[in-house]
Amino acid sequence: MVKYGLDYTRCRWILPLLLGIGVIFGIIALAGRGWLESQTSPYVQQASLWESCSRSEQGGQWNCVSLMRYAWGRAAAATYLVGFLLLVICFALAIIAFAIDTLRFNFIRGIGGLLFVAAVFSIMGLVIYPVKFSSEIRMTGINMFSWAYGFGWTTAIMEICLGFFFCCLPNYEDQILGNVKPTYFYSSP
């Protein structure tokens, strides 16, 4: 991307596209019911960020309890949701920043800083959830933190990595804008 500059049409939208993928992963994590699931049969435990469901080993109806009854459940949901909202704001700002013909590199660095803040909030929610869930909710059988929880961690890792890209991109401002003279290495015979 630095070689061709941000004016190179195929490279210009890579960072906002990656932010958009992070937003999609965050939506999957928020809406997914697979934060915690039973690992082996009989499948008697299932939980999301919002509720925990269990049923007897013989089968039957799922009995769901809202995690919003617990202070830690509200804290985990709120911190992860704040991180997700900051990610959405960064996505909107990145589209605005890269749509303008003349890039504002300080603006791009601010998006990177905001992504780090979003990552902190997301990680706080992702750490509070398993620690308090496993100590406060009675679980039966062998359970694992599953696919939706993994999407949450993927979103947090993307926030950190994209934060580095957005913060480091202004360091290559001259190369991106084409203000650097090429260096030729020539040795006479």
Biotite code that builds the C-alpha atoms (Angstrom):
import biotite.structure as struc

atoms = struc.array([
    struc.Atom([0.000, 0.000, 0.000], chain_id="A", res_id=1, res_name="MET", atom_name="CA", element="C"),
    struc.Atom([2.868, 2.371, 0.808], chain_id="A", res_id=2, res_name="VAL", atom_name="CA", element="C"),
    struc.Atom([4.602, 1.528, -2.478], chain_id="A", res_id=3, res_name="LYS", atom_name="CA", element="C"),
    struc.Atom([1.725, 2.746, -4.634], chain_id="A", res_id=4, res_name="TYR", atom_name="CA", element="C"),
    struc.Atom([0.352, 5.364, -2.256], chain_id="A", res_id=5, res_name="GLY", atom_name="CA", element="C"),
    struc.Atom([-3.167, 5.817, -0.987], chain_id="A", res_id=6, res_name="LEU", atom_name="CA", element="C"),
    struc.Atom([-4.193, 7.302, -4.312], chain_id="A", res_id=7, res_name="ASP", atom_name="CA", element="C"),
    struc.Atom([-3.829, 3.868, -5.821], chain_id="A", res_id=8, res_name="TYR", atom_name="CA", element="C"),
    struc.Atom([-7.520, 3.040, -6.107], chain_id="A", res_id=9, res_name="THR", atom_name="CA", element="C"),
    struc.Atom([-7.402, -0.599, -5.049], chain_id="A", res_id=10, res_name="ARG", atom_name="CA", element="C"),
    struc.Atom([-5.303, 0.070, -1.933], chain_id="A", res_id=11, res_name="CYS", atom_name="CA", element="C"),
    struc.Atom([-7.041, 3.179, -0.685], chain_id="A", res_id=12, res_name="ARG", atom_name="CA", element="C"),
    struc.Atom([-10.039, 1.388, 0.812], chain_id="A", res_id=13, res_name="TRP", atom_name="CA", element="C"),
    struc.Atom([-8.281, -1.582, 2.437], chain_id="A", res_id=14, res_name="ILE", atom_name="CA", element="C"),
    struc.Atom([-8.255, -0.127, 5.963], chain_id="A", res_id=15, res_name="LEU", atom_name="CA", element="C"),
    struc.Atom([-11.927, 0.982, 5.935], chain_id="A", res_id=16, res_name="PRO", atom_name="CA", element="C"),
    struc.Atom([-12.830, -2.406, 4.472], chain_id="A", res_id=17, res_name="LEU", atom_name="CA", element="C"),
    struc.Atom([-11.033, -4.179, 7.311], chain_id="A", res_id=18, res_name="LEU", atom_name="CA", element="C"),
    struc.Atom([-12.857, -1.957, 9.794], chain_id="A", res_id=19, res_name="LEU", atom_name="CA", element="C"),
    struc.Atom([-16.131, -2.944, 8.139], chain_id="A", res_id=20, res_name="GLY", atom_name="CA", element="C"),
    struc.Atom([-15.242, -6.608, 8.544], chain_id="A", res_id=21, res_name="ILE", atom_name="CA", element="C"),
    struc.Atom([-14.501, -5.906, 12.212], chain_id="A", res_id=22, res_name="GLY", atom_name="CA", element="C"),
    struc.Atom([-17.955, -4.314, 12.567], chain_id="A", res_id=23, res_name="VAL", atom_name="CA", element="C"),
    struc.Atom([-19.559, -7.418, 11.024], chain_id="A", res_id=24, res_name="ILE", atom_name="CA", element="C"),
    struc.Atom([-17.637, -9.672, 13.429], chain_id="A", res_id=25, res_name="PHE", atom_name="CA", element="C"),
    struc.Atom([-18.770, -7.467, 16.324], chain_id="A", res_id=26, res_name="GLY", atom_name="CA", element="C"),
    struc.Atom([-22.411, -7.797, 15.249], chain_id="A", res_id=27, res_name="ILE", atom_name="CA", element="C"),
    struc.Atom([-22.011, -11.574, 15.098], chain_id="A", res_id=28, res_name="ILE", atom_name="CA", element="C"),
    struc.Atom([-20.515, -11.576, 18.609], chain_id="A", res_id=29, res_name="ALA", atom_name="CA", element="C"),
    struc.Atom([-23.284, -9.372, 20.013], chain_id="A", res_id=30, res_name="LEU", atom_name="CA", element="C"),
    struc.Atom([-26.118, -11.358, 18.431], chain_id="A", res_id=31, res_name="ALA", atom_name="CA", element="C"),
    struc.Atom([-24.608, -14.845, 18.649], chain_id="A", res_id=32, res_name="GLY", atom_name="CA", element="C"),
    struc.Atom([-25.857, -17.431, 21.110], chain_id="A", res_id=33, res_name="ARG", atom_name="CA", element="C"),
    struc.Atom([-22.572, -19.297, 21.147], chain_id="A", res_id=34, res_name="GLY", atom_name="CA", element="C"),
    struc.Atom([-20.572, -17.536, 23.820], chain_id="A", res_id=35, res_name="TRP", atom_name="CA", element="C"),
    struc.Atom([-20.654, -20.676, 25.953], chain_id="A", res_id=36, res_name="LEU", atom_name="CA", element="C"),
    struc.Atom([-21.889, -24.097, 24.870], chain_id="A", res_id=37, res_name="GLU", atom_name="CA", element="C"),
    struc.Atom([-21.810, -27.679, 26.072], chain_id="A", res_id=38, res_name="SER", atom_name="CA", element="C"),
    struc.Atom([-18.853, -29.456, 24.560], chain_id="A", res_id=39, res_name="GLN", atom_name="CA", element="C"),
    struc.Atom([-20.201, -33.004, 24.648], chain_id="A", res_id=40, res_name="THR", atom_name="CA", element="C"),
    struc.Atom([-23.567, -34.706, 24.445], chain_id="A", res_id=41, res_name="SER", atom_name="CA", element="C"),
    struc.Atom([-26.048, -34.199, 26.087], chain_id="A", res_id=42, res_name="PRO", atom_name="CA", element="C"),
    struc.Atom([-26.038, -30.522, 25.161], chain_id="A", res_id=43, res_name="TYR", atom_name="CA", element="C"),
    struc.Atom([-27.469, -28.891, 28.271], chain_id="A", res_id=44, res_name="VAL", atom_name="CA", element="C"),
    struc.Atom([-25.784, -25.455, 28.450], chain_id="A", res_id=45, res_name="GLN", atom_name="CA", element="C"),
    struc.Atom([-25.861, -22.514, 26.038], chain_id="A", res_id=46, res_name="GLN", atom_name="CA", element="C"),
    struc.Atom([-25.177, -18.852, 26.718], chain_id="A", res_id=47, res_name="ALA", atom_name="CA", element="C"),
    struc.Atom([-24.892, -15.543, 24.916], chain_id="A", res_id=48, res_name="SER", atom_name="CA", element="C"),
    struc.Atom([-23.711, -12.163, 26.121], chain_id="A", res_id=49, res_name="LEU", atom_name="CA", element="C"),
    struc.Atom([-27.272, -11.445, 27.212], chain_id="A", res_id=50, res_name="TRP", atom_name="CA", element="C"),
    struc.Atom([-28.653, -14.707, 28.679], chain_id="A", res_id=51, res_name="GLU", atom_name="CA", element="C"),
    struc.Atom([-27.772, -18.186, 29.892], chain_id="A", res_id=52, res_name="SER", atom_name="CA", element="C"),
    struc.Atom([-29.910, -21.180, 28.912], chain_id="A", res_id=53, res_name="CYS", atom_name="CA", element="C"),
    struc.Atom([-29.870, -24.686, 30.314], chain_id="A", res_id=54, res_name="SER", atom_name="CA", element="C"),
    struc.Atom([-32.002, -27.805, 30.140], chain_id="A", res_id=55, res_name="ARG", atom_name="CA", element="C"),
    struc.Atom([-32.092, -31.204, 31.775], chain_id="A", res_id=56, res_name="SER", atom_name="CA", element="C"),
    struc.Atom([-29.976, -34.041, 30.455], chain_id="A", res_id=57, res_name="GLU", atom_name="CA", element="C"),
    struc.Atom([-33.101, -35.851, 29.266], chain_id="A", res_id=58, res_name="GLN", atom_name="CA", element="C"),
    struc.Atom([-33.905, -32.985, 26.862], chain_id="A", res_id=59, res_name="GLY", atom_name="CA", element="C"),
    struc.Atom([-36.959, -30.804, 26.940], chain_id="A", res_id=60, res_name="GLY", atom_name="CA", element="C"),
    struc.Atom([-37.400, -27.052, 26.972], chain_id="A", res_id=61, res_name="GLN", atom_name="CA", element="C"),
    struc.Atom([-34.534, -24.597, 27.389], chain_id="A", res_id=62, res_name="TRP", atom_name="CA", element="C"),
    struc.Atom([-34.763, -22.593, 30.615], chain_id="A", res_id=63, res_name="ASN", atom_name="CA", element="C"),
    struc.Atom([-33.206, -19.161, 30.001], chain_id="A", res_id=64, res_name="CYS", atom_name="CA", element="C"),
    struc.Atom([-32.089, -16.620, 32.587], chain_id="A", res_id=65, res_name="VAL", atom_name="CA", element="C"),
    struc.Atom([-31.096, -13.070, 31.708], chain_id="A", res_id=66, res_name="SER", atom_name="CA", element="C"),
    struc.Atom([-27.526, -12.164, 32.600], chain_id="A", res_id=67, res_name="LEU", atom_name="CA", element="C"),
    struc.Atom([-28.655, -8.559, 33.004], chain_id="A", res_id=68, res_name="MET", atom_name="CA", element="C"),
    struc.Atom([-29.850, -9.534, 36.494], chain_id="A", res_id=69, res_name="ARG", atom_name="CA", element="C"),
    struc.Atom([-26.202, -9.656, 37.554], chain_id="A", res_id=70, res_name="TYR", atom_name="CA", element="C"),
    struc.Atom([-24.010, -6.587, 37.899], chain_id="A", res_id=71, res_name="ALA", atom_name="CA", element="C"),
    struc.Atom([-21.139, -8.357, 36.140], chain_id="A", res_id=72, res_name="TRP", atom_name="CA", element="C"),
    struc.Atom([-23.470, -9.283, 33.255], chain_id="A", res_id=73, res_name="GLY", atom_name="CA", element="C"),
    struc.Atom([-24.432, -5.654, 32.785], chain_id="A", res_id=74, res_name="ARG", atom_name="CA", element="C"),
    struc.Atom([-20.774, -4.612, 33.073], chain_id="A", res_id=75, res_name="ALA", atom_name="CA", element="C"),
    struc.Atom([-19.595, -7.175, 30.492], chain_id="A", res_id=76, res_name="ALA", atom_name="CA", element="C"),
    struc.Atom([-22.368, -6.241, 28.065], chain_id="A", res_id=77, res_name="ALA", atom_name="CA", element="C"),
    struc.Atom([-21.861, -2.495, 28.555], chain_id="A", res_id=78, res_name="ALA", atom_name="CA", element="C"),
    struc.Atom([-18.085, -2.531, 28.107], chain_id="A", res_id=79, res_name="THR", atom_name="CA", element="C"),
    struc.Atom([-18.238, -4.755, 25.029], chain_id="A", res_id=80, res_name="TYR", atom_name="CA", element="C"),
    struc.Atom([-21.055, -2.635, 23.597], chain_id="A", res_id=81, res_name="LEU", atom_name="CA", element="C"),
    struc.Atom([-19.090, 0.601, 24.181], chain_id="A", res_id=82, res_name="VAL", atom_name="CA", element="C"),
    struc.Atom([-16.100, -0.946, 22.393], chain_id="A", res_id=83, res_name="GLY", atom_name="CA", element="C"),
    struc.Atom([-18.349, -1.961, 19.508], chain_id="A", res_id=84, res_name="PHE", atom_name="CA", element="C"),
    struc.Atom([-19.918, 1.516, 19.235], chain_id="A", res_id=85, res_name="LEU", atom_name="CA", element="C"),
    struc.Atom([-16.450, 3.092, 19.162], chain_id="A", res_id=86, res_name="LEU", atom_name="CA", element="C"),
    struc.Atom([-15.528, 0.666, 16.383], chain_id="A", res_id=87, res_name="LEU", atom_name="CA", element="C"),
    struc.Atom([-18.594, 1.765, 14.390], chain_id="A", res_id=88, res_name="VAL", atom_name="CA", element="C"),
    struc.Atom([-17.621, 5.414, 14.915], chain_id="A", res_id=89, res_name="ILE", atom_name="CA", element="C"),
    struc.Atom([-14.080, 4.645, 13.707], chain_id="A", res_id=90, res_name="CYS", atom_name="CA", element="C"),
    struc.Atom([-15.528, 2.910, 10.647], chain_id="A", res_id=91, res_name="PHE", atom_name="CA", element="C"),
    struc.Atom([-17.612, 5.988, 9.791], chain_id="A", res_id=92, res_name="ALA", atom_name="CA", element="C"),
    struc.Atom([-14.643, 8.321, 10.370], chain_id="A", res_id=93, res_name="LEU", atom_name="CA", element="C"),
    struc.Atom([-12.383, 6.130, 8.217], chain_id="A", res_id=94, res_name="ALA", atom_name="CA", element="C"),
    struc.Atom([-14.839, 6.275, 5.334], chain_id="A", res_id=95, res_name="ILE", atom_name="CA", element="C"),
    struc.Atom([-14.938, 10.058, 5.650], chain_id="A", res_id=96, res_name="ILE", atom_name="CA", element="C"),
    struc.Atom([-11.138, 10.306, 5.946], chain_id="A", res_id=97, res_name="ALA", atom_name="CA", element="C"),
    struc.Atom([-10.412, 8.172, 2.912], chain_id="A", res_id=98, res_name="PHE", atom_name="CA", element="C"),
    struc.Atom([-13.182, 9.672, 0.780], chain_id="A", res_id=99, res_name="ALA", atom_name="CA", element="C"),
    struc.Atom([-11.565, 13.121, 0.918], chain_id="A", res_id=100, res_name="ILE", atom_name="CA", element="C"),
    struc.Atom([-9.041, 13.671, -1.888], chain_id="A", res_id=101, res_name="ASP", atom_name="CA", element="C"),
    struc.Atom([-6.454, 15.246, 0.394], chain_id="A", res_id=102, res_name="THR", atom_name="CA", element="C"),
    struc.Atom([-5.831, 13.016, 3.368], chain_id="A", res_id=103, res_name="LEU", atom_name="CA", element="C"),
    struc.Atom([-5.630, 14.539, 6.820], chain_id="A", res_id=104, res_name="ARG", atom_name="CA", element="C"),
    struc.Atom([-2.990, 12.406, 8.485], chain_id="A", res_id=105, res_name="PHE", atom_name="CA", element="C"),
    struc.Atom([-3.607, 13.734, 11.996], chain_id="A", res_id=106, res_name="ASN", atom_name="CA", element="C"),
    struc.Atom([-7.248, 12.744, 11.559], chain_id="A", res_id=107, res_name="PHE", atom_name="CA", element="C"),
    struc.Atom([-6.134, 9.236, 10.606], chain_id="A", res_id=108, res_name="ILE", atom_name="CA", element="C"),
    struc.Atom([-3.895, 9.019, 13.677], chain_id="A", res_id=109, res_name="ARG", atom_name="CA", element="C"),
    struc.Atom([-6.887, 10.037, 15.839], chain_id="A", res_id=110, res_name="GLY", atom_name="CA", element="C"),
    struc.Atom([-8.874, 7.129, 14.398], chain_id="A", res_id=111, res_name="ILE", atom_name="CA", element="C"),
    struc.Atom([-6.023, 4.833, 15.438], chain_id="A", res_id=112, res_name="GLY", atom_name="CA", element="C"),
    struc.Atom([-6.097, 6.177, 18.982], chain_id="A", res_id=113, res_name="GLY", atom_name="CA", element="C"),
    struc.Atom([-9.858, 5.715, 19.152], chain_id="A", res_id=114, res_name="LEU", atom_name="CA", element="C"),
    struc.Atom([-9.414, 2.118, 17.958], chain_id="A", res_id=115, res_name="LEU", atom_name="CA", element="C"),
    struc.Atom([-7.078, 1.448, 20.888], chain_id="A", res_id=116, res_name="PHE", atom_name="CA", element="C"),
    struc.Atom([-9.703, 2.803, 23.284], chain_id="A", res_id=117, res_name="VAL", atom_name="CA", element="C"),
    struc.Atom([-12.311, 0.566, 21.624], chain_id="A", res_id=118, res_name="ALA", atom_name="CA", element="C"),
    struc.Atom([-9.996, -2.423, 22.040], chain_id="A", res_id=119, res_name="ALA", atom_name="CA", element="C"),
    struc.Atom([-9.588, -1.706, 25.757], chain_id="A", res_id=120, res_name="VAL", atom_name="CA", element="C"),
    struc.Atom([-13.360, -1.646, 26.280], chain_id="A", res_id=121, res_name="PHE", atom_name="CA", element="C"),
    struc.Atom([-13.880, -4.788, 24.205], chain_id="A", res_id=122, res_name="SER", atom_name="CA", element="C"),
    struc.Atom([-11.180, -6.710, 26.059], chain_id="A", res_id=123, res_name="ILE", atom_name="CA", element="C"),
    struc.Atom([-12.606, -5.624, 29.416], chain_id="A", res_id=124, res_name="MET", atom_name="CA", element="C"),
    struc.Atom([-15.982, -7.111, 28.449], chain_id="A", res_id=125, res_name="GLY", atom_name="CA", element="C"),
    struc.Atom([-14.368, -10.248, 27.061], chain_id="A", res_id=126, res_name="LEU", atom_name="CA", element="C"),
    struc.Atom([-12.437, -10.813, 30.298], chain_id="A", res_id=127, res_name="VAL", atom_name="CA", element="C"),
    struc.Atom([-15.257, -10.008, 32.728], chain_id="A", res_id=128, res_name="ILE", atom_name="CA", element="C"),
    struc.Atom([-17.654, -12.435, 31.022], chain_id="A", res_id=129, res_name="TYR", atom_name="CA", element="C"),
    struc.Atom([-15.813, -15.784, 31.418], chain_id="A", res_id=130, res_name="PRO", atom_name="CA", element="C"),
    struc.Atom([-14.336, -15.014, 34.822], chain_id="A", res_id=131, res_name="VAL", atom_name="CA", element="C"),
    struc.Atom([-17.616, -14.095, 36.445], chain_id="A", res_id=132, res_name="LYS", atom_name="CA", element="C"),
    struc.Atom([-19.758, -16.513, 34.419], chain_id="A", res_id=133, res_name="PHE", atom_name="CA", element="C"),
    struc.Atom([-17.751, -19.532, 35.490], chain_id="A", res_id=134, res_name="SER", atom_name="CA", element="C"),
    struc.Atom([-17.759, -18.466, 39.139], chain_id="A", res_id=135, res_name="SER", atom_name="CA", element="C"),
    struc.Atom([-21.377, -17.263, 39.456], chain_id="A", res_id=136, res_name="GLU", atom_name="CA", element="C"),
    struc.Atom([-23.435, -19.504, 37.138], chain_id="A", res_id=137, res_name="ILE", atom_name="CA", element="C"),
    struc.Atom([-23.818, -23.195, 37.928], chain_id="A", res_id=138, res_name="ARG", atom_name="CA", element="C"),
    struc.Atom([-22.689, -25.167, 34.908], chain_id="A", res_id=139, res_name="MET", atom_name="CA", element="C"),
    struc.Atom([-23.310, -28.843, 34.245], chain_id="A", res_id=140, res_name="THR", atom_name="CA", element="C"),
    struc.Atom([-21.241, -31.072, 32.011], chain_id="A", res_id=141, res_name="GLY", atom_name="CA", element="C"),
    struc.Atom([-18.192, -30.055, 30.035], chain_id="A", res_id=142, res_name="ILE", atom_name="CA", element="C"),
    struc.Atom([-18.530, -26.541, 28.584], chain_id="A", res_id=143, res_name="ASN", atom_name="CA", element="C"),
    struc.Atom([-16.459, -24.410, 26.256], chain_id="A", res_id=144, res_name="MET", atom_name="CA", element="C"),
    struc.Atom([-16.409, -20.792, 25.209], chain_id="A", res_id=145, res_name="PHE", atom_name="CA", element="C"),
    struc.Atom([-17.490, -21.080, 21.619], chain_id="A", res_id=146, res_name="SER", atom_name="CA", element="C"),
    struc.Atom([-17.768, -19.382, 18.236], chain_id="A", res_id=147, res_name="TRP", atom_name="CA", element="C"),
    struc.Atom([-19.507, -16.107, 19.142], chain_id="A", res_id=148, res_name="ALA", atom_name="CA", element="C"),
    struc.Atom([-17.010, -15.518, 21.945], chain_id="A", res_id=149, res_name="TYR", atom_name="CA", element="C"),
    struc.Atom([-14.260, -16.158, 19.381], chain_id="A", res_id=150, res_name="GLY", atom_name="CA", element="C"),
    struc.Atom([-15.779, -13.538, 17.074], chain_id="A", res_id=151, res_name="PHE", atom_name="CA", element="C"),
    struc.Atom([-15.626, -11.114, 20.001], chain_id="A", res_id=152, res_name="GLY", atom_name="CA", element="C"),
    struc.Atom([-11.911, -11.774, 20.462], chain_id="A", res_id=153, res_name="TRP", atom_name="CA", element="C"),
    struc.Atom([-11.342, -11.504, 16.715], chain_id="A", res_id=154, res_name="THR", atom_name="CA", element="C"),
    struc.Atom([-12.977, -8.070, 16.784], chain_id="A", res_id=155, res_name="THR", atom_name="CA", element="C"),
    struc.Atom([-10.737, -6.968, 19.669], chain_id="A", res_id=156, res_name="ALA", atom_name="CA", element="C"),
    struc.Atom([-7.589, -8.206, 17.913], chain_id="A", res_id=157, res_name="ILE", atom_name="CA", element="C"),
    struc.Atom([-8.627, -6.438, 14.713], chain_id="A", res_id=158, res_name="MET", atom_name="CA", element="C"),
    struc.Atom([-9.127, -3.214, 16.695], chain_id="A", res_id=159, res_name="GLU", atom_name="CA", element="C"),
    struc.Atom([-5.583, -3.445, 18.063], chain_id="A", res_id=160, res_name="ILE", atom_name="CA", element="C"),
    struc.Atom([-3.964, -4.287, 14.714], chain_id="A", res_id=161, res_name="CYS", atom_name="CA", element="C"),
    struc.Atom([-5.894, -1.653, 12.783], chain_id="A", res_id=162, res_name="LEU", atom_name="CA", element="C"),
    struc.Atom([-5.089, 0.865, 15.524], chain_id="A", res_id=163, res_name="GLY", atom_name="CA", element="C"),
    struc.Atom([-1.388, 0.284, 14.808], chain_id="A", res_id=164, res_name="PHE", atom_name="CA", element="C"),
    struc.Atom([-1.944, 0.696, 11.067], chain_id="A", res_id=165, res_name="PHE", atom_name="CA", element="C"),
    struc.Atom([-3.895, 3.911, 11.502], chain_id="A", res_id=166, res_name="PHE", atom_name="CA", element="C"),
    struc.Atom([-1.334, 5.344, 13.944], chain_id="A", res_id=167, res_name="CYS", atom_name="CA", element="C"),
    struc.Atom([1.706, 4.382, 11.849], chain_id="A", res_id=168, res_name="CYS", atom_name="CA", element="C"),
    struc.Atom([0.317, 5.435, 8.469], chain_id="A", res_id=169, res_name="LEU", atom_name="CA", element="C"),
    struc.Atom([1.108, 9.158, 8.965], chain_id="A", res_id=170, res_name="PRO", atom_name="CA", element="C"),
    struc.Atom([4.795, 8.241, 9.457], chain_id="A", res_id=171, res_name="ASN", atom_name="CA", element="C"),
    struc.Atom([4.881, 7.394, 5.745], chain_id="A", res_id=172, res_name="TYR", atom_name="CA", element="C"),
    struc.Atom([3.124, 10.570, 4.630], chain_id="A", res_id=173, res_name="GLU", atom_name="CA", element="C"),
    struc.Atom([5.851, 11.617, 2.185], chain_id="A", res_id=174, res_name="ASP", atom_name="CA", element="C"),
    struc.Atom([6.039, 8.185, 0.570], chain_id="A", res_id=175, res_name="GLN", atom_name="CA", element="C"),
    struc.Atom([2.254, 7.991, 0.262], chain_id="A", res_id=176, res_name="ILE", atom_name="CA", element="C"),
    struc.Atom([1.935, 11.440, -1.284], chain_id="A", res_id=177, res_name="LEU", atom_name="CA", element="C"),
    struc.Atom([4.927, 10.861, -3.586], chain_id="A", res_id=178, res_name="GLY", atom_name="CA", element="C"),
    struc.Atom([7.108, 13.634, -2.126], chain_id="A", res_id=179, res_name="ASN", atom_name="CA", element="C"),
    struc.Atom([10.234, 11.490, -1.810], chain_id="A", res_id=180, res_name="VAL", atom_name="CA", element="C"),
    struc.Atom([12.823, 11.453, -4.546], chain_id="A", res_id=181, res_name="LYS", atom_name="CA", element="C"),
    struc.Atom([13.738, 7.980, -5.716], chain_id="A", res_id=182, res_name="PRO", atom_name="CA", element="C"),
    struc.Atom([17.148, 6.720, -4.682], chain_id="A", res_id=183, res_name="THR", atom_name="CA", element="C"),
    struc.Atom([19.204, 5.113, -7.399], chain_id="A", res_id=184, res_name="TYR", atom_name="CA", element="C"),
    struc.Atom([22.045, 2.820, -6.589], chain_id="A", res_id=185, res_name="PHE", atom_name="CA", element="C"),
    struc.Atom([24.556, 3.058, -9.368], chain_id="A", res_id=186, res_name="TYR", atom_name="CA", element="C"),
    struc.Atom([28.101, 1.857, -9.359], chain_id="A", res_id=187, res_name="SER", atom_name="CA", element="C"),
    struc.Atom([30.402, 2.664, -12.200], chain_id="A", res_id=188, res_name="SER", atom_name="CA", element="C"),
    struc.Atom([32.257, -0.231, -13.805], chain_id="A", res_id=189, res_name="PRO", atom_name="CA", element="C"),
])
